[in-house]
Amino acid sequence: MTVPTVTKTKVCPNHDSNFDCTPFCRICEGRQEYEPNGYLPCQRYEHCGAMVEEDIWHEELGFCLDCSNLYFDHKLNPYTLEEEEGWD
């Protein structure tokens, strides 16, 4: 007899259990929950490709450390997260 494995899931941190995830969510892909592996994608994943430890992801508002520094140094457009000058 095989024992079924139980996988613990977590609520998607992008939407804080508001149940409004979309299929475009990089973490849960619209399922509202995900299976944690200890890492989450940076908010600018398309640009940097970094996977971030969950603790750091929450501390840095979903950014890897490099993107977090760019964001808080006002070098990213806050609407598109594209790297631009002039947002000082």
C-alpha positions as CSV (number, residue, x, y, z in Angstrom):
1,M,0.0,0.0,0.0
2,T,1.4,3.4,-1.0
3,V,1.0,6.3,1.2
4,P,0.0,9.5,-0.6
5,T,2.4,12.4,-0.3
6,V,0.9,15.6,1.2
7,T,2.2,18.8,-0.4
8,K,1.8,21.9,1.7
9,T,0.8,24.9,-0.3
10,K,1.0,28.6,0.5
11,V,-1.2,31.5,-0.5
12,C,0.3,33.5,-3.3
13,P,2.1,36.5,-1.8
14,N,1.5,38.7,-4.9
15,H,-2.2,39.0,-4.1
16,D,-2.3,38.4,-0.3
17,S,-5.3,36.0,-0.5
18,N,-7.5,38.4,-2.4
19,F,-8.3,35.7,-4.9
20,D,-7.7,37.9,-7.8
21,C,-4.6,36.2,-9.3
22,T,-4.4,36.0,-13.1
23,P,-2.9,33.3,-15.3
24,F,0.0,35.8,-15.8
25,C,1.2,35.6,-12.2
26,R,4.7,34.3,-12.1
27,I,4.3,32.6,-8.8
28,C,0.9,30.8,-8.8
29,E,-0.2,31.1,-12.4
30,G,-3.7,32.0,-11.4
31,R,-4.3,29.2,-8.9
32,Q,-4.1,31.5,-5.8
33,E,-1.7,29.0,-4.1
34,Y,1.7,27.6,-4.9
35,E,4.0,24.9,-3.7
36,P,7.0,26.5,-2.0
37,N,10.5,25.6,-2.9
38,G,12.2,28.3,-0.9
39,Y,12.6,30.7,-3.8
40,L,10.4,33.2,-5.6
41,P,11.0,35.1,-8.8
42,C,12.1,38.8,-8.7
43,Q,9.4,41.3,-9.7
44,R,11.7,42.2,-12.6
45,Y,12.3,38.6,-13.5
46,E,12.2,39.3,-17.2
47,H,15.1,41.7,-16.8
48,C,17.4,40.1,-14.3
49,G,16.2,36.4,-14.2
50,A,16.9,36.2,-10.4
51,M,15.2,33.8,-8.1
52,V,15.2,35.2,-4.5
53,E,15.0,33.4,-1.2
54,E,11.4,33.8,0.2
55,D,12.6,35.7,3.3
56,I,14.5,38.2,1.2
57,W,11.7,38.5,-1.3
58,H,9.3,39.7,1.5
59,E,11.9,42.1,3.0
60,E,12.8,43.6,-0.4
61,L,9.2,44.0,-1.7
62,G,9.6,41.2,-4.2
63,F,12.9,42.4,-5.7
64,C,16.3,40.7,-5.7
65,L,18.9,42.9,-4.0
66,D,20.2,44.5,-7.2
67,C,16.7,45.4,-8.4
68,S,15.8,46.6,-4.9
69,N,18.7,49.0,-4.9
70,L,17.7,50.3,-8.3
71,Y,14.1,50.8,-7.2
72,F,14.9,52.6,-4.0
73,D,17.6,54.7,-5.6
74,H,14.9,55.9,-8.0
75,K,16.5,54.5,-11.1
76,L,13.4,52.4,-12.1
77,N,10.2,53.8,-13.5
78,P,7.7,52.9,-10.7
79,Y,5.0,52.0,-13.2
80,T,6.8,49.8,-15.7
81,L,9.9,48.8,-13.5
82,E,12.0,49.6,-16.6
83,E,15.4,51.1,-15.9
84,E,15.2,54.8,-16.7
85,E,16.9,58.0,-15.6
86,G,15.0,61.0,-14.4
87,W,12.8,59.5,-11.6
88,D,14.8,61.2,-8.9
